[in-house]
Amino acid sequence: MTEPLEKRLEKAMAELHAAQEAVARTERELRQASFAVASSDRAVRATVGPQGELTGIEFLENKYRDMSPQELAASVLEAANAARTKMNRHVMKAMAPFTGPSTEVPELKGFDLDWERIFGPEVVHGADEDKASDAPAKPAWRDALSEDGED
Protein backbone atom coordinates (compact mmCIF):
# COMPACT_ATOMS: atom_id res chain seq x y z
CA MET A 1 0.00 0.00 0.00
CA THR A 2 1.38 3.41 -0.91
CA GLU A 3 2.02 6.06 1.65
CA PRO A 4 -0.40 9.02 1.84
CA LEU A 5 0.76 12.12 -0.02
CA GLU A 6 0.87 14.20 3.19
CA LYS A 7 3.20 11.70 4.84
CA ARG A 8 5.50 11.62 1.79
CA LEU A 9 5.53 15.42 1.66
CA GLU A 10 6.35 15.56 5.37
CA LYS A 11 9.29 13.17 4.85
CA ALA A 12 10.51 15.19 1.87
CA MET A 13 10.38 18.43 3.85
CA ALA A 14 12.23 16.83 6.78
CA GLU A 15 14.91 15.55 4.40
CA LEU A 16 15.15 18.96 2.74
CA HIS A 17 15.69 20.68 6.10
CA ALA A 18 18.29 18.09 7.12
CA ALA A 19 20.08 18.57 3.78
CA GLN A 20 20.01 22.36 4.16
CA GLU A 21 21.58 22.06 7.62
CA ALA A 22 24.21 19.63 6.34
CA VAL A 23 25.06 21.94 3.42
CA ALA A 24 25.40 24.89 5.79
CA ARG A 25 27.74 22.86 8.06
CA THR A 26 29.78 21.76 5.06
CA GLU A 27 30.03 25.32 3.75
CA ARG A 28 31.27 26.52 7.16
CA GLU A 29 33.85 23.74 7.27
CA LEU A 30 35.02 24.45 3.72
CA ARG A 31 35.39 28.19 4.42
CA GLN A 32 37.91 27.27 7.14
CA ALA A 33 39.79 24.65 5.13
CA SER A 34 43.36 24.99 3.93
CA PHE A 35 45.97 22.58 2.64
CA ALA A 36 49.75 22.80 2.59
CA VAL A 37 51.88 20.66 0.28
CA ALA A 38 55.64 20.48 -0.13
CA SER A 39 57.27 20.23 -3.54
CA SER A 40 58.82 16.90 -4.48
CA ASP A 41 62.30 18.34 -3.92
CA ARG A 42 61.20 19.46 -0.42
CA ALA A 43 62.39 23.01 -1.13
CA VAL A 44 59.00 24.77 -0.97
CA ARG A 45 55.71 24.36 0.90
CA ALA A 46 52.64 26.10 -0.53
CA THR A 47 49.40 26.65 1.34
CA VAL A 48 46.05 27.29 -0.33
CA GLY A 49 42.80 28.54 1.11
CA PRO A 50 39.24 27.32 0.62
CA GLN A 51 38.90 28.62 -2.94
CA GLY A 52 42.28 27.33 -4.01
CA GLU A 53 43.91 30.74 -3.55
CA LEU A 54 47.56 30.77 -2.59
CA THR A 55 47.78 31.90 1.05
CA GLY A 56 51.36 31.05 1.92
CA ILE A 57 54.77 30.03 0.62
CA GLU A 58 57.54 28.64 2.81
CA PHE A 59 61.08 28.04 1.66
CA LEU A 60 62.27 24.94 3.47
CA GLU A 61 65.75 24.38 4.84
CA ASN A 62 67.27 27.19 2.77
CA LYS A 63 67.34 24.92 -0.28
CA TYR A 64 66.29 27.85 -2.44
CA ARG A 65 69.77 29.33 -2.04
CA ASP A 66 71.27 26.61 -4.22
CA MET A 67 68.51 26.67 -6.85
CA SER A 68 68.34 28.51 -10.12
CA PRO A 69 65.41 30.91 -10.54
CA GLN A 70 63.77 28.42 -12.92
CA GLU A 71 64.13 25.55 -10.45
CA LEU A 72 62.70 27.65 -7.63
CA ALA A 73 59.79 28.80 -9.78
CA ALA A 74 59.10 25.20 -10.78
CA SER A 75 59.10 24.11 -7.12
CA VAL A 76 56.71 26.89 -6.15
CA LEU A 77 54.33 26.05 -9.00
CA GLU A 78 54.47 22.33 -8.25
CA ALA A 79 53.67 22.82 -4.56
CA ALA A 80 50.92 25.37 -5.26
CA ASN A 81 49.26 23.18 -7.88
CA ALA A 82 49.45 20.10 -5.66
CA ALA A 83 47.89 22.00 -2.74
CA ARG A 84 45.15 23.36 -5.01
CA THR A 85 44.44 19.86 -6.32
CA LYS A 86 44.23 18.55 -2.77
CA MET A 87 41.75 21.31 -1.86
CA ASN A 88 39.65 20.60 -4.95
CA ARG A 89 39.48 16.90 -4.08
CA HIS A 90 38.47 17.83 -0.53
CA VAL A 91 35.63 19.96 -1.89
CA MET A 92 34.49 17.11 -4.17
CA LYS A 93 34.47 14.66 -1.29
CA ALA A 94 32.64 17.08 1.03
CA MET A 95 29.96 17.87 -1.55
CA ALA A 96 29.45 14.34 -2.92
CA PRO A 97 26.74 13.35 -0.40
CA PHE A 98 24.54 16.20 -1.62
CA THR A 99 24.53 14.99 -5.22
CA GLY A 100 23.08 11.54 -4.57
CA PRO A 101 19.47 10.39 -4.66
CA SER A 102 17.17 10.82 -1.68
CA THR A 103 16.93 7.89 0.69
CA GLU A 104 13.45 8.87 1.86
CA VAL A 105 11.90 10.28 -1.31
CA PRO A 106 12.56 8.08 -4.37
CA GLU A 107 11.32 10.83 -6.71
CA LEU A 108 14.36 12.96 -5.79
CA LYS A 109 16.99 11.34 -7.98
CA GLY A 110 19.90 13.62 -7.12
CA PHE A 111 22.04 15.29 -9.76
CA ASP A 112 25.34 14.84 -11.48
CA LEU A 113 28.07 17.41 -11.21
CA ASP A 114 30.69 17.53 -13.92
CA TRP A 115 33.64 17.68 -11.54
CA GLU A 116 36.04 17.37 -14.45
CA ARG A 117 34.58 20.49 -16.03
CA ILE A 118 34.69 22.35 -12.72
CA PHE A 119 38.17 21.37 -11.53
CA GLY A 120 39.84 19.76 -14.54
CA PRO A 121 40.68 16.16 -15.40
CA GLU A 122 43.81 15.97 -13.24
CA VAL A 123 41.71 16.46 -10.10
CA VAL A 124 39.08 13.87 -11.00
CA HIS A 125 41.19 11.19 -12.65
CA GLY A 126 44.15 11.58 -10.34
CA ALA A 127 42.10 11.18 -7.14
CA ASP A 128 43.44 7.67 -6.48
CA GLU A 129 47.03 8.60 -7.29
CA ASP A 130 47.48 10.19 -3.84
CA LYS A 131 47.00 6.79 -2.22
CA ALA A 132 48.99 4.81 -4.80
CA SER A 133 52.43 5.90 -3.69
CA ASP A 134 53.99 7.51 -0.69
CA ALA A 135 57.00 8.81 -2.61
CA PRO A 136 56.16 11.65 -4.98
CA ALA A 137 56.99 10.95 -8.60
CA LYS A 138 59.45 13.26 -10.28
CA PRO A 139 57.31 15.57 -12.44
CA ALA A 140 58.01 15.59 -16.19
CA TRP A 141 58.71 19.32 -16.18
CA ARG A 142 61.66 18.68 -13.86
CA ASP A 143 63.17 16.41 -16.54
CA ALA A 144 62.71 19.16 -19.10
CA LEU A 145 64.33 21.63 -16.73
CA SER A 146 67.39 19.41 -16.41
CA GLU A 147 67.63 18.98 -20.17
CA ASP A 148 67.65 22.74 -20.88
CA GLY A 149 71.39 23.14 -20.38
CA GLU A 150 72.43 19.90 -22.10
CA ASP A 151 72.67 21.05 -25.73
DARA-V682524 format. One line per field, one symbol per residue. phi: phi as a letter, one per 40 degrees, with the letter a starting at -180 (. if undefined). A space follows every 10 residues. Layout:
phi=???
This chain:
phi=.cccdccccc cccccccccc cccccccccc cccabbbccc cgcbbbbbcc bgccbabbbc ffcccbbcdc ccdccccccc cccccccdcc cdcccdcccc ccccbdcccg acbcdcccbh ccccccdccd ccaccccccc cccccccdcb c
